[in-house]
Amino acid sequence: MRLLRMLLVLLAVGFAMPLAAEEDPFAGLASQSFDEVSAAVGTLAASGNPRAAAVIGAMRNDALYADDDGNLYIQSGDDWLEARTGKKAADVDADSLSEVRINNAVRRAIAAAMGGIDLFSPEAAVRAHAAQAVFDAHDPAALPALQKAVAAEKNAAVLRTLKQAEAAVILATPDSTDADRLSAIAVLRARGDIQARARLADLTGASPAVAAAARDAMTALDREQQMWGLAQSVFYGLSLGSVLLLAAAGLAITFGVMGVINMAHGEMVMLGAYTTYVVQGLMRDIAPGLMGWSLPLAVPLAFLVSGAVGVVIERGLIRFLYGRPLETLLATWGLSLILQQAVRSIFGASNRDVTTPDWMSGAAQWGGLTITWNRLVIIIFAALVIAALMAALRWTSLGLSMRAVTQNRRMAAAMGIRTPWIDALTFGLGSGVAGIAGVALSQIDNVSPNLGQGYIIDSFMVVVFGGVGNLWGTVVSALTLGIVNKFLEPVAGAVLGKIVVLVLLILFIQRRPRGMFPLKGRAAEA
């Protein structure tokens, strides 16, 4: 009898082992319970089945279906594939199939599963992306695969991301030891971003020592985020200041040399932006492969177009109104309306699309600071334009003549300088610089007939605050106003922030009517 019982037990074990070995890894995916589906996703990912990635990916793309018998199918265009084999299925009644249901919990399980599958990809970029996906999902089921990936990883950058994902999973695992959790907190503290803080904030059921370490880490991260936030505001302020500098540089020259209040200066900026649009349209039709060079080509053309229009305006209108500031203001304001309407008639009233080249697209992350390439390029571009302008004013004959006329017009005329032509060339130079500003603004603002109107008042504020006719004052003024605006916006809002800046500027001008850096000279001091 005892021998018979032993034989029956051995037979039962023998039958049970093959059944366990042949357990279907796809079972549970068609369940009506989201918890069972989530568990089935993890089981399939850990099974090593070669179809796991395709099936889970189909779930992620809402392309996995099941029939009443539990058979799974993947929709591929007009065809249906058997999920278990990947072969094309024949005689499938699409009306009898129902989409495999998923919710946010299942989506997290899918993200963790796909991350676990890709953790061992031969491509470092794929492994890094998978590690970040596991970090975001922080599913405890991914811990064994993560630990294997950490042990096998040779790339330092990927290994760092894997350890961060492992730390996030450890904190989300209820039965993790305090020692492991303290180590994980240190890893996330070193990561130092908002996502790391979120993982620390999600920590529950921790011992007092672990909870205290998490609080200390979150406090330190909050301080770092505040510092990075200040750095981000400074960067945005420099970007805004560079835009104001480009828009105001030409006005600083014309207003400083001739004392002309040119309300059409914003339209010179607009002409530069539309020149960029025309150049890109021609290159798209003639040489589409060279579209990346459209902006460098548009810069000199915008300078020539806006500069030529500026010379025509000075010779045809401004020179008859010297000494009559109110009439000059009204005449240039009317001229700005004429230029806007002319652009509307030619290009239409709607915004025009100006393409950003690939080398100006995207952003880089430096700690908690996000540096967008287009803004960085504009900052560098503004610095180069101002440097070239200062060099021209200092070392060219036109620059020397302009400086002489700025300091004492009558004495310059007595020395043989043809002041009317200096006025025309100066107006053209200032307008040309405004056209260059339009090229830059086309990358961050809408190219429309009203483009210049948004910068004319700010340009006058920059010039008056810095000191009329002083380029260094314009540089300092533009950057100062840009940074102050960006620090006030989060507190007071964009509109109220501008009002506060304007009030502060008025109070400053009451104390220093000639700005921060007034010009020296007999005419300036008279």
C-alpha positions in Angstrom: 0.0 0.0 0.0 2.8 2.4 0.9 4.5 1.7 -2.4 1.3 2.4 -4.3 0.9 5.7 -2.5 4.4 6.7 -3.4 3.8 5.8 -7.1 0.7 7.9 -7.2 2.5 10.9 -5.7 5.3 10.5 -8.3 2.8 10.3 -11.1 1.0 13.5 -9.8 4.3 15.4 -9.6 5.3 14.2 -13.0 2.1 15.5 -14.6 2.2 18.7 -12.6 5.7 19.7 -13.7 5.0 19.8 -17.4 1.8 21.7 -16.9 3.7 24.3 -14.9 6.4 24.5 -17.4 3.9 24.9 -20.2 1.9 27.6 -18.5 0.7 30.1 -21.1 2.6 33.4 -20.6 -0.2 35.2 -22.5 -2.9 34.1 -20.1 -4.7 36.9 -18.2 -4.2 39.6 -20.9 -7.8 39.2 -22.0 -9.1 39.3 -18.5 -11.8 41.8 -17.4 -9.9 42.6 -14.3 -7.3 45.4 -14.7 -5.3 44.0 -11.8 -5.1 40.6 -13.6 -4.1 42.3 -16.9 -1.4 44.3 -15.1 0.0 41.1 -13.5 -0.2 39.3 -16.8 1.8 42.0 -18.5 4.6 41.6 -15.9 4.5 37.8 -16.3 4.7 38.0 -20.1 7.7 40.4 -19.9 9.5 38.2 -17.5 8.8 35.0 -19.4 11.5 35.7 -22.1 8.9 34.8 -24.8 10.2 36.2 -28.1 6.7 37.6 -28.8 6.5 39.5 -25.5 7.7 42.9 -26.9 5.4 42.8 -29.9 2.3 41.9 -27.9 2.9 44.4 -25.1 3.8 47.0 -27.7 0.5 46.3 -29.4 -1.3 46.8 -26.1 0.4 50.1 -25.7 -0.8 51.2 -29.2 -4.4 49.9 -28.6 -3.9 47.2 -31.3 -4.4 44.0 -29.2 -7.8 42.3 -29.4 -9.2 39.1 -28.0 -12.1 36.8 -28.9 -14.5 35.0 -26.5 -12.2 32.0 -26.3 -9.3 34.1 -25.1 -7.4 34.0 -28.4 -5.3 37.2 -28.9 -4.9 39.0 -32.2 -2.9 42.1 -33.2 -4.4 44.5 -35.7 -1.8 45.4 -38.4 -3.5 47.7 -41.0 -6.2 45.6 -42.6 -4.7 42.3 -41.5 -4.9 40.4 -38.2 -1.9 38.6 -36.7 -2.0 35.8 -34.2 -0.4 37.3 -31.1 1.3 34.1 -29.9 3.0 33.4 -33.3 3.0 36.6 -35.2 1.5 34.8 -38.2 -1.3 36.2 -40.3 -4.6 34.9 -39.0 -7.2 33.6 -41.5 -11.0 33.8 -41.2 -11.0 36.3 -38.4 -14.4 37.8 -37.6 -13.5 41.3 -36.6 -17.0 42.0 -35.2 -16.5 39.2 -32.6 -13.2 40.7 -31.3 -13.0 43.2 -28.5 -10.1 45.4 -27.7 -8.0 44.4 -24.7 -9.0 46.9 -22.0 -6.3 49.0 -20.3 -6.3 51.8 -17.7 -3.6 54.0 -16.1 -2.4 51.1 -13.9 -2.1 48.8 -16.9 -0.3 51.6 -18.8 2.2 51.9 -16.0 2.7 48.1 -16.1 3.2 48.3 -19.9 5.7 51.0 -19.6 7.7 49.1 -16.9 7.5 45.9 -19.0 8.7 47.5 -22.2 11.4 49.1 -20.2 12.4 45.8 -18.7 12.6 44.2 -22.2 14.7 47.0 -23.6 17.1 47.1 -20.6 19.3 44.5 -22.3 19.2 46.0 -25.8 22.6 46.3 -27.5 22.0 50.0 -28.1 23.0 52.2 -25.3 20.4 54.8 -26.1 17.6 52.2 -26.0 18.8 51.0 -22.6 18.9 54.5 -21.3 15.4 55.2 -22.5 14.2 51.9 -21.0 15.8 52.8 -17.7 14.0 56.1 -17.7 10.7 54.4 -18.5 11.2 52.1 -15.5 12.1 55.1 -13.4 8.8 56.7 -14.4 6.8 53.6 -13.8 8.7 52.5 -10.6 7.0 49.1 -10.7 8.4 46.8 -8.0 8.0 43.9 -10.5 10.9 45.4 -12.5 13.4 45.1 -9.7 15.0 41.7 -10.6 15.5 42.8 -14.2 16.9 46.1 -13.1 19.4 44.5 -10.8 20.6 42.2 -13.6 20.9 45.2 -15.9 22.9 47.1 -13.3 25.3 44.2 -12.9 25.8 43.9 -16.7 26.0 47.6 -17.7 29.3 49.0 -18.8 28.3 52.4 -20.1 28.7 55.0 -17.2 25.8 57.2 -18.3 23.4 54.4 -18.7 24.5 52.8 -15.5 23.7 56.0 -13.6 20.2 56.1 -15.1 19.8 52.4 -14.2 20.8 53.0 -10.6 18.3 55.9 -10.4 15.6 53.6 -11.7 16.6 50.9 -9.2 16.4 53.5 -6.4 12.9 54.6 -7.5 11.7 51.0 -7.6 13.3 50.2 -4.2 11.4 53.1 -2.6 8.2 51.8 -4.2 8.7 48.3 -2.9 6.9 47.8 0.5 9.3 45.2 1.8 12.6 47.0 1.1 15.0 47.2 4.0 15.8 50.6 5.6 19.4 50.3 4.5 18.3 49.9 0.9 15.9 52.8 1.1 18.5 55.1 2.7 20.8 54.2 -0.2 18.0 54.8 -2.7 17.3 58.2 -1.1 20.9 59.2 -1.5 20.8 58.2 -5.2 17.7 60.3 -5.9 19.1 63.2 -3.9 22.1 63.1 -6.2 19.8 63.1 -9.3 18.4 66.4 -8.1 15.4 67.0 -10.4 11.6 67.3 -10.0 11.1 63.7 -10.9 13.4 62.6 -8.1 11.5 64.8 -5.6 8.3 63.2 -6.8 9.6 59.7 -6.1 10.7 60.8 -2.6 7.3 62.5 -1.9 5.5 59.2 -2.8 7.4 57.3 -0.1 4.9 55.8 2.4 5.1 53.5 5.3 8.7 54.3 6.0 10.5 54.1 9.3 11.2 57.4 11.2 14.9 57.3 10.0 13.9 56.8 6.4 11.2 59.4 6.5 13.6 61.9 8.1 16.2 61.2 5.4 13.5 61.7 2.7 12.4 65.0 4.2 16.0 66.3 4.3 16.5 65.2 0.7 13.3 67.0 -0.4 14.3 70.1 1.4 17.7 70.1 -0.2 16.1 69.5 -3.6 13.7 72.3 -3.1 16.6 74.7 -2.4 18.4 73.5 -5.5 15.2 73.9 -7.6 14.8 77.4 -6.4 18.4 78.2 -7.4 17.9 76.6 -10.8 14.6 78.5 -11.1 16.6 81.8 -10.5 19.1 80.7 -13.1 16.3 79.9 -15.6 14.8 83.3 -15.0 18.2 84.9 -15.6 18.6 83.0 -18.9 15.1 84.0 -20.0 15.8 87.5 -19.0 19.0 87.6 -21.0 17.1 86.2 -24.0 14.4 88.9 -23.6 17.1 91.5 -23.1 18.9 90.4 -26.3 15.7 90.8 -28.2 15.2 94.2 -26.8 18.8 95.1 -27.5 18.5 94.1 -31.2 15.3 96.0 -31.5 16.7 99.1 -29.7 20.3 99.2 -31.1 19.3 100.9 -34.3 17.0 103.3 -32.5 19.8 104.2 -30.1 21.9 105.3 -33.1 19.3 107.4 -35.0 17.8 108.9 -31.8 21.2 109.7 -30.4 22.7 111.3 -33.6 19.7 113.1 -35.0 17.3 113.4 -32.1 14.5 112.0 -34.3 11.6 110.2 -32.6 11.1 107.5 -35.2 7.8 105.8 -34.6 8.3 103.7 -37.8 11.4 102.0 -36.3 9.3 98.9 -35.5 8.3 98.6 -39.1 12.0 98.3 -40.0 12.1 95.3 -37.7 9.0 93.9 -39.5 10.6 94.3 -42.9 13.6 92.3 -41.7 11.3 89.5 -40.6 9.4 89.5 -43.9 12.8 89.5 -45.7 13.5 86.2 -43.9 10.2 84.8 -44.9 10.9 85.7 -48.6 14.4 84.2 -48.5 13.1 81.0 -47.0 10.4 80.8 -49.7 12.9 81.2 -52.5 15.3 78.7 -51.0 12.5 76.2 -50.5 11.6 76.5 -54.2 15.2 76.7 -55.6 17.5 74.9 -53.2 15.5 73.0 -50.5 18.7 71.2 -49.4 20.2 74.5 -48.3 17.3 75.6 -46.0 19.6 75.4 -43.0 21.5 78.3 -44.5 18.4 80.5 -45.0 18.9 82.5 -41.8 22.6 83.3 -42.4 21.7 84.4 -45.9 18.7 86.5 -44.7 20.8 88.5 -42.2 22.7 90.7 -44.8 19.7 90.9 -47.1 17.5 92.1 -44.2 20.1 94.7 -43.4 20.2 95.9 -47.0 16.5 96.0 -47.4 15.7 97.8 -44.1 18.7 100.0 -44.5 17.7 101.1 -48.0 14.2 101.9 -46.8 15.6 103.9 -43.9 17.7 106.0 -46.2 14.7 106.7 -48.5 12.6 107.7 -45.4 15.3 110.1 -44.2 15.9 111.7 -47.6 12.2 111.8 -48.5 10.6 112.8 -45.2 12.7 113.2 -42.1 15.1 115.8 -43.4 12.3 118.2 -43.9 11.2 117.9 -40.3 14.4 118.5 -38.3 13.8 120.7 -35.3 10.1 119.9 -35.2 9.8 116.8 -32.9 6.0 116.7 -32.7 5.6 116.8 -36.4 8.3 114.2 -36.8 6.6 111.9 -34.4 3.2 112.2 -36.1 4.8 111.8 -39.6 6.7 108.7 -38.7 3.6 107.2 -36.9 1.6 107.8 -40.1 4.5 106.2 -42.1 4.4 103.2 -39.9 0.7 102.7 -40.7 1.4 103.0 -44.4 4.2 100.4 -44.2 1.9 98.0 -42.3 -0.8 98.3 -44.8 1.6 97.9 -47.7 2.8 94.6 -46.1 -0.8 93.5 -45.6 -1.5 94.2 -49.3 1.5 92.2 -50.5 1.7 89.3 -48.0 -1.8 89.3 -46.5 -2.9 90.0 -42.9 -2.3 86.5 -41.5 0.8 85.3 -39.8 3.6 84.0 -42.0 5.4 80.8 -41.2 9.2 81.1 -40.8 11.0 77.8 -40.4 13.5 77.3 -37.6 16.6 75.5 -38.9 17.5 72.1 -37.3 20.6 73.6 -35.7 18.4 76.1 -33.8 15.8 73.5 -32.7 15.7 71.6 -29.5 17.1 72.2 -26.0 19.9 71.1 -23.7 19.5 70.2 -20.0 22.2 71.4 -17.7 21.2 70.4 -14.2 17.8 72.1 -13.6 18.4 74.6 -16.3 16.8 74.2 -19.7 18.7 76.0 -22.5 16.8 76.3 -25.7 19.0 76.5 -28.7 17.0 79.3 -30.5 17.3 81.6 -27.5 20.9 80.8 -27.0 21.6 81.6 -30.6 19.8 84.9 -30.4 21.9 85.9 -27.3 25.1 85.1 -29.1 23.8 86.8 -32.3 22.9 89.9 -30.4 26.4 90.0 -28.8 28.0 89.7 -32.3 25.8 92.4 -33.8 26.6 94.8 -31.0 30.3 94.0 -31.1 30.3 94.6 -34.9 28.3 97.9 -34.5 30.7 99.2 -31.8 33.7 98.3 -33.9 32.2 100.1 -36.9 31.5 103.2 -34.8 35.0 103.2 -33.3 37.2 102.3 -36.2 35.5 103.4 -39.5 35.3 106.8 -41.0 31.6 106.7 -40.9 31.7 105.9 -37.2 34.1 108.7 -36.5 31.8 111.1 -38.4 28.8 109.9 -36.6 30.4 110.3 -33.2 31.5 113.8 -34.2 28.0 114.8 -35.2 26.6 113.3 -32.0 28.9 115.3 -29.8 28.7 118.7 -31.7 26.8 118.9 -35.0 27.9 122.5 -35.8 31.6 121.9 -35.1 31.5 118.7 -37.2 30.0 120.7 -40.1 32.6 123.3 -39.7 35.3 120.6 -40.0 34.0 119.6 -43.4 31.7 116.7 -42.4 28.6 116.5 -44.6 26.1 116.2 -41.8 23.1 115.7 -44.1 24.7 112.6 -45.6 25.8 111.4 -42.2 22.2 111.7 -41.1 21.0 109.6 -44.0 23.7 107.0 -43.6 23.1 106.9 -39.8 19.3 106.5 -40.3 20.1 103.7 -42.8 22.5 102.0 -40.4 20.0 102.1 -37.6 17.2 100.8 -39.8 19.5 98.0 -41.1 20.3 96.9 -37.6 16.5 96.9 -36.9 16.1 94.6 -40.0 18.7 92.2 -38.5 16.6 92.2 -35.3 13.7 91.2 -37.4 15.6 88.1 -38.6 16.1 87.0 -35.0 12.5 87.9 -33.9 11.1 85.7 -36.8 12.3 82.7 -34.8 10.5 83.5 -31.6 7.5 85.7 -32.6 4.8 85.7 -35.2 5.8 87.3 -38.5 2.9 89.6 -39.1 2.3 93.3 -40.1 2.0 94.2 -36.4 5.3 92.6 -35.4 7.2 95.9 -34.8 4.4 97.4 -32.8 5.2 95.1 -29.9 8.7 96.4 -29.6 8.7 100.1 -30.4 7.7 101.3 -26.9 10.1 98.9 -25.2 12.9 100.1 -27.6 12.3 103.7 -26.5 12.4 102.6 -22.9 15.7 100.9 -23.4 17.3 103.9 -25.2 16.1 106.4 -22.6 17.0 104.3 -19.6 20.5 103.5 -20.9 21.3 107.0 -22.1 20.5 108.5 -25.5 23.1 107.7 -28.1 25.2 105.5 -25.9 25.5 101.9 -27.1 27.0 100.6 -23.9 24.1 102.1 -22.0 21.7 100.4 -24.4 23.3 97.1 -23.8 23.1 97.4 -20.0 19.6 98.8 -20.1 18.2 96.1 -22.4 19.7 93.3 -20.3 18.6 94.9 -17.1 15.0 95.5 -18.2 14.9 91.9 -19.7 16.0 90.3 -16.4 13.8 92.5 -14.2 10.8 91.7 -16.4 11.3 88.0 -16.1 11.7 88.2 -12.3 8.5 90.3 -12.0 6.3 88.2 -14.3 5.9 85.2 -11.9 5.0 87.6 -9.1 2.9 90.3 -10.7 2.0 88.8 -14.1 3.1 89.9 -17.6 1.0 93.0 -17.9 1.3 94.3 -14.3 5.0 93.5 -14.5 5.5 95.8 -17.5 3.5 98.5 -15.6 5.8 98.2 -12.6 8.9 98.4 -14.8 7.5 101.5 -16.5 6.7 103.2 -13.2 10.2 102.4 -11.9 11.7 103.8 -15.1 9.7 107.0 -14.8 11.0 107.4 -11.2 14.6 106.8 -12.4 14.3 109.3 -15.2 13.1 111.9 -12.7 16.4 111.5 -10.9 18.6 111.0 -14.0 16.9 112.6 -17.1 19.8 111.6 -19.3 19.8 107.9 -18.4 22.5 105.7 -16.8 25.2 106.6 -19.2 24.7 110.1 -20.7 26.9 111.2 -23.6 29.7 113.7 -22.9 30.2 116.7 -25.1 29.4 120.3 -25.5 26.1 119.7 -27.3 25.1 117.0 -24.9 25.9 119.1 -21.8 24.3 122.3 -23.2 
